[in-house]
Amino acid sequence: MTSITGRVAEITGPRTFTVREHRFDPPRPGEVLVKVDRVGICASDLHDWRTGPAGGRPLRLGHEPVGTVHAVGAGVTGLSAGQVVTGRLVPSFASHVTADPADIVVVPEGVDPALAFGEPLGCVVEGYRRARPAVGARTAVIGLGFMGLVMARLLVQSPVCEVWGIDPREDARDAAAALGVTRLFHPDDVELEPSSAELVVEASGTQAGLDLATVLAAEHGALSILGYHRGPARAIDLTTWNWKALDVVNAHVRDGRVLADATRAALRLMAAGRLDVAPLLTHEYPLDRIDEAYQALDAKPHGFVKATVTL
């Protein structure tokens, strides 16, 4: 196989992507070349988009792709050209991405490839696994973005007694209601009683979300930090965590094998009809308009949950 010409999107300045041609080499032994069809936009990249690349060198992002195997390198087994795949493959704001087979998850039959954004789904499933919601527990999800809504849906289908959805945006609360969440609150709602939830999932990625989670968590309860926290440094009320004897779970996933396994589990839920993310994919843009996708994520217009980019 010879190299092929495609496109990549690079951050070249504050709030600015530049799309240019790029030649992709054939996969080396032990590698897989994936043709990217679409990519999810993740809030964890907002900082880089807002500030631009450090040192002036263009920055390539994208880690939520869905695509098809274009070619496999020598020694790769279990994958073949044409298979629909997903996983944390970087950098994937491009027509192609070279990946380690261990990071690739095959999308099962019965799952619409247009919905199979495996990386964020795997993160939520692993967060659910590690939170270990107790039977009959009162649970709360703070922050009803894409990942918070998926977590709320998993909790709705589990044997807990209540799932609370908490977000300052009315449209986000409406989205949670559509997923089966029956108790919905603004963070300032006086009906939110301190120490009242046996499991609190913080999915907002904000200081305010952490503070509210600390207040709501019951004694000997669990606080799961699913939200992505990137500067400024967060203040932790360790005194309250200690006094309440909380189990605090850092739900961030770093082990690629763990993430791939959780992604397969998420896709099995989708194949079984128990997880539908179609209503949560609200904004779609071509690669040439990727800045608009980030603008939507930044501003969160009414009804916004998640933006995707198509190639």
Backbone torsions as a table, in degrees:
resi	resn	phi	psi	omega
1	MET	NA	136.6	176.3
2	THR	-94.2	167.9	177.2
3	SER	-65.7	156.5	-178.2
4	ILE	-126.1	151.9	179.6
5	THR	-96.0	131.2	177.8
6	GLY	-143.0	-151.8	-178.1
7	ARG	-133.5	150.8	171.6
8	VAL	-133.6	150.9	172.6
9	ALA	-109.2	127.3	-178.2
10	GLU	-124.6	141.7	171.4
11	ILE	-77.4	120.5	-177.4
12	THR	-114.0	-7.3	178.7
13	GLY	-170.6	174.3	178.5
14	PRO	-55.6	124.7	177.8
15	ARG	58.3	31.0	-175.3
16	THR	-138.8	117.2	167.9
17	PHE	-97.7	147.4	170.6
18	THR	-122.7	128.5	178.6
19	VAL	-98.7	129.0	-179.1
20	ARG	-141.4	165.9	175.7
21	GLU	-72.5	150.4	179.5
22	HIS	-151.2	142.5	176.8
23	ARG	-97.9	128.0	-179.2
24	PHE	-103.3	126.5	-179.9
25	ASP	-76.0	156.2	173.8
26	PRO	-60.9	153.0	178.8
27	PRO	-66.1	137.9	175.2
28	ARG	-80.5	171.3	177.1
29	PRO	-52.9	132.8	179.9
30	GLY	82.7	5.9	179.8
31	GLU	-117.0	162.5	176.6
32	VAL	-131.3	134.9	174.6
33	LEU	-100.5	121.5	-177.1
34	VAL	-110.2	131.5	172.4
35	LYS	-84.3	119.7	-174.7
36	VAL	-84.6	131.9	177.4
37	ASP	-101.6	-39.0	-179.5
38	ARG	-159.2	157.3	-176.4
39	VAL	-140.4	138.2	174.4
40	GLY	-80.5	150.0	176.7
41	ILE	-96.8	127.5	-175.0
42	CYS	-111.9	137.8	-179.9
43	ALA	-64.3	-20.3	179.9
44	SER	-65.3	-17.7	-179.7
45	ASP	-94.9	-2.2	-175.8
46	LEU	-59.8	-39.9	-178.5
47	HIS	-58.4	-47.1	-178.9
48	ASP	-64.0	-38.0	179.4
49	TRP	-68.0	-41.2	-178.9
50	ARG	-66.1	-42.0	-171.8
51	THR	-91.0	-23.1	-174.8
52	GLY	85.8	170.5	-175.3
53	PRO	-70.1	140.3	175.9
54	ALA	-73.3	138.6	177.5
55	GLY	76.9	0.5	175.7
56	GLY	85.4	-8.4	179.8
57	ARG	-80.5	135.5	178.9
58	PRO	-54.6	144.7	-176.2
59	LEU	-117.8	130.2	178.2
60	ARG	-105.2	132.8	-178.2
61	LEU	-126.6	-171.2	179.6
62	GLY	105.4	119.3	-179.9
63	HIS	-144.1	17.1	-179.3
64	GLU	-126.6	54.5	-174.3
65	PRO	-87.0	157.7	163.2
66	VAL	-127.1	135.7	-179.4
67	GLY	-163.7	-161.0	179.2
68	THR	-128.8	147.7	176.6
69	VAL	-65.8	124.1	178.6
70	HIS	-92.9	-42.8	179.9
71	ALA	-160.4	153.1	178.3
72	VAL	-120.7	143.9	177.8
73	GLY	-81.1	168.9	179.9
74	ALA	-58.2	139.3	176.1
75	GLY	88.4	-6.6	179.8
76	VAL	-84.2	129.1	178.7
77	THR	-121.9	157.1	176.1
78	GLY	82.8	-3.7	177.6
79	LEU	-130.7	144.0	-179.7
80	SER	-147.1	159.2	-177.7
81	ALA	-56.1	136.8	177.2
82	GLY	97.5	-15.2	179.0
83	GLN	-68.5	139.4	175.2
84	VAL	-81.7	128.1	-173.7
85	VAL	-138.3	163.9	175.9
86	THR	-148.7	-168.6	-178.8
87	GLY	129.4	176.7	177.2
88	ARG	-82.9	90.1	-177.2
89	LEU	-116.6	123.3	-172.5
90	VAL	-130.9	150.8	-11.4
91	PRO	-85.5	131.7	-168.9
92	SER	-111.3	9.6	166.4
93	PHE	-79.8	69.2	-173.7
94	ALA	-162.0	162.4	178.9
95	SER	-71.1	-23.4	179.0
96	HIS	-143.5	154.6	175.6
97	VAL	-143.2	137.6	177.0
98	THR	-92.3	133.9	-171.1
99	ALA	-138.4	157.0	169.7
100	ASP	-78.7	131.0	-179.8
101	PRO	-55.6	-28.6	-179.4
102	ALA	-65.5	-22.6	-179.1
103	ASP	-91.2	-6.6	-174.4
104	ILE	-92.9	134.3	177.2
105	VAL	-119.7	125.5	178.7
106	VAL	-76.2	131.8	178.8
107	VAL	-78.4	122.0	-176.0
108	PRO	-72.0	159.0	174.0
109	GLU	-60.6	145.7	-178.6
110	GLY	94.6	-8.5	177.1
111	VAL	-107.8	124.0	178.4
112	ASP	-65.2	120.2	179.6
113	PRO	-55.8	-28.3	-179.7
114	ALA	-68.4	-10.9	-178.7
115	LEU	-112.7	-5.3	-166.9
116	ALA	-89.1	56.7	178.2
117	PHE	-82.2	86.4	-165.2
118	GLY	-65.6	-39.1	-171.4
119	GLU	-60.4	-52.5	179.6
120	PRO	-65.6	-34.4	178.4
121	LEU	-65.7	-40.9	176.7
122	GLY	-63.3	-38.9	178.0
123	CYS	-60.9	-42.7	-179.5
124	VAL	-68.3	-43.8	-179.9
125	VAL	-61.2	-42.6	177.7
126	GLU	-65.8	-37.3	175.2
127	GLY	-62.2	-39.4	176.8
128	TYR	-64.2	-44.8	179.9
129	ARG	-57.6	-45.1	-175.0
130	ARG	-75.8	-25.3	177.5
131	ALA	-72.1	-29.3	177.6
132	ARG	50.1	63.2	-179.2
133	PRO	-59.5	130.1	-177.6
134	ALA	-78.4	148.6	176.2
135	VAL	-60.0	129.8	178.3
136	GLY	81.7	5.5	-176.3
137	ALA	-74.6	150.4	165.5
138	ARG	-86.2	128.2	-175.9
139	THR	-125.9	153.7	179.1
140	ALA	-139.4	139.5	174.0
141	VAL	-116.6	118.9	-179.8
142	ILE	-102.1	116.2	-176.4
143	GLY	101.3	103.9	-174.1
144	LEU	-109.0	52.5	166.0
145	GLY	-80.9	-163.7	-176.0
146	PHE	-57.5	-51.8	-176.0
147	MET	-69.0	-38.2	176.7
148	GLY	-63.7	-38.8	178.7
149	LEU	-67.9	-40.4	177.4
150	VAL	-63.7	-42.6	177.5
151	MET	-61.2	-42.8	178.4
152	ALA	-59.3	-39.9	179.4
153	ARG	-65.0	-41.1	177.7
154	LEU	-62.7	-40.2	179.6
155	LEU	-68.2	-38.1	178.2
156	VAL	-57.8	-34.9	-177.5
157	GLN	-88.5	-0.1	-179.3
158	SER	-100.0	165.9	-176.1
159	PRO	-81.8	53.1	171.7
160	VAL	-97.8	163.5	-175.8
161	CYS	-87.7	-29.6	-179.7
162	GLU	-147.3	148.9	171.4
163	VAL	-128.5	120.8	177.5
164	TRP	-102.4	136.4	174.6
165	GLY	-111.1	126.3	-172.7
166	ILE	-127.3	122.0	179.9
167	ASP	-163.2	144.2	178.3
168	PRO	-71.5	-17.3	-176.7
169	ARG	-91.6	126.1	-179.7
170	GLU	-62.5	-39.8	-178.4
171	ASP	-66.5	-31.4	175.7
172	ALA	-67.5	-39.9	177.0
173	ARG	-65.5	-37.2	176.4
174	ASP	-62.3	-40.3	178.0
175	ALA	-62.7	-38.4	177.6
176	ALA	-66.3	-39.4	178.1
177	ALA	-60.6	-39.0	179.4
178	ALA	-65.3	-21.9	178.8
179	LEU	-91.0	0.4	176.9
180	GLY	105.5	1.3	177.4
181	VAL	-75.3	125.4	-171.8
182	THR	-103.2	-18.0	178.3
183	ARG	-115.0	114.5	-172.3
184	LEU	-124.7	137.6	-173.8
185	PHE	-139.6	147.8	160.7
186	HIS	-79.0	146.2	-179.5
187	PRO	-55.1	-25.1	-179.0
188	ASP	-92.4	5.8	-176.8
189	ASP	-62.4	127.2	-177.8
190	VAL	-70.2	-14.6	179.0
191	GLU	-76.5	-10.0	177.2
192	LEU	-77.1	105.2	-175.7
193	GLU	-86.2	135.4	176.6
194	PRO	-59.2	147.4	174.7
195	SER	56.6	41.4	-172.5
196	SER	-113.8	-5.3	-176.8
197	ALA	-121.9	128.1	-179.5
198	GLU	-72.0	-25.2	174.2
199	LEU	-134.9	124.3	174.3
200	VAL	-119.5	124.7	176.5
201	VAL	-105.0	115.6	177.3
202	GLU	-89.9	110.2	-177.2
203	ALA	-120.4	17.4	-176.8
204	SER	-91.1	-25.9	-176.2
205	GLY	69.5	25.3	-176.5
206	THR	-126.1	159.2	174.3
207	GLN	-61.9	-42.5	-179.6
208	ALA	-61.7	-37.9	177.8
209	GLY	-64.6	-42.6	176.7
210	LEU	-62.1	-42.7	-179.5
211	ASP	-62.1	-45.1	-179.5
212	LEU	-66.8	-38.3	177.6
213	ALA	-60.5	-40.5	178.8
214	THR	-62.5	-39.7	179.7
215	VAL	-68.4	-43.7	-172.8
216	LEU	-76.6	-28.0	-174.9
217	ALA	-62.5	132.9	179.7
218	ALA	-79.2	159.2	175.3
219	GLU	-58.8	135.6	-176.2
220	HIS	62.4	21.0	175.5
221	GLY	-90.3	-168.9	-178.7
222	ALA	-125.5	141.2	175.4
223	LEU	-123.1	114.0	-179.4
224	SER	-103.5	124.2	180.0
225	ILE	-96.2	91.9	178.9
226	LEU	-89.8	-26.6	-178.9
227	GLY	-65.3	151.2	178.9
228	TYR	-91.8	122.6	-176.5
229	HIS	-114.0	114.7	179.5
230	ARG	-133.9	101.7	175.7
231	GLY	43.3	145.8	-4.3
232	PRO	-70.4	168.6	-177.5
233	ALA	-56.6	140.5	-179.5
234	ARG	-87.5	147.5	173.3
235	ALA	-95.5	126.9	-177.9
236	ILE	-109.4	129.1	176.7
237	ASP	-85.0	74.7	-176.4
238	LEU	-65.1	-28.9	178.0
239	THR	-59.4	-46.8	179.3
240	THR	-68.3	-41.8	177.5
241	TRP	-57.2	-43.3	-178.9
242	ASN	-68.1	-45.6	-177.3
243	TRP	-63.6	-37.8	179.9
244	LYS	-79.8	-5.8	-178.3
245	ALA	56.4	46.0	-176.8
246	LEU	-76.6	147.6	163.4
247	ASP	-91.1	115.0	-178.4
248	VAL	-105.2	124.1	-176.3
249	VAL	-111.9	122.8	170.0
250	ASN	-87.0	104.5	-172.6
251	ALA	-85.8	7.3	177.0
252	HIS	-68.4	140.5	-176.5
253	VAL	-110.2	123.8	177.2
254	ARG	-112.4	-29.8	-177.3
255	ASP	-75.4	115.4	-177.1
256	GLY	-61.3	-34.2	179.4
257	ARG	-67.5	-40.4	178.1
258	VAL	-64.2	-43.8	179.7
259	LEU	-63.5	-42.8	179.9
260	ALA	-62.3	-40.6	179.1
261	ASP	-64.8	-42.5	178.5
262	ALA	-66.9	-34.3	177.2
263	THR	-64.3	-42.1	176.7
264	ARG	-60.6	-40.4	178.6
265	ALA	-63.6	-41.6	178.7
266	ALA	-62.4	-42.0	-179.7
267	LEU	-68.5	-32.0	174.7
268	ARG	-64.6	-39.2	175.9
269	LEU	-61.1	-41.4	178.9
270	MET	-65.5	-43.4	-179.9
271	ALA	-62.6	-31.6	-179.8
272	ALA	-83.6	-1.0	179.8
273	GLY	78.0	17.1	-177.3
274	ARG	-100.7	-2.9	177.1
275	LEU	-145.3	116.6	-179.2
276	ASP	-120.5	113.4	-178.7
277	VAL	-100.5	0.6	-177.6
278	ALA	-53.7	-43.0	-179.2
279	PRO	-67.6	-13.6	-176.0
280	LEU	-93.4	-11.3	178.9
281	LEU	-94.8	88.6	-164.5
282	THR	-97.2	-21.5	-175.1
283	HIS	-135.3	132.4	-177.1
284	GLU	-131.5	138.0	-176.9
285	TYR	-139.5	148.4	170.4
286	PRO	-73.9	163.7	-177.0
287	LEU	-57.4	-36.4	-178.5
288	ASP	-65.2	-13.4	-179.8
289	ARG	-117.6	31.5	-176.0
290	ILE	-63.1	-31.7	176.7
291	ASP	-61.1	-34.7	177.8
292	GLU	-65.4	-34.2	177.0
293	ALA	-63.1	-42.6	178.5
294	TYR	-70.8	-34.0	175.5
295	GLN	-61.8	-40.5	178.1
296	ALA	-65.4	-43.3	177.7
297	LEU	-61.1	-39.4	-178.3
298	ASP	-69.5	-43.1	-174.7
299	ALA	-89.2	-25.7	-177.7
300	LYS	49.7	69.0	175.4
301	PRO	-61.5	164.1	-176.9
302	HIS	-53.2	130.1	178.6
303	GLY	88.5	-4.6	-178.1
304	PHE	-71.4	133.8	169.0
305	VAL	-125.4	-58.6	-178.5
306	LYS	-145.2	139.2	175.5
307	ALA	-104.2	147.7	177.1
308	THR	-131.5	155.7	178.5
309	VAL	-118.0	133.7	178.6
310	THR	-108.3	149.8	177.9
311	LEU	-119.3	NA	NA
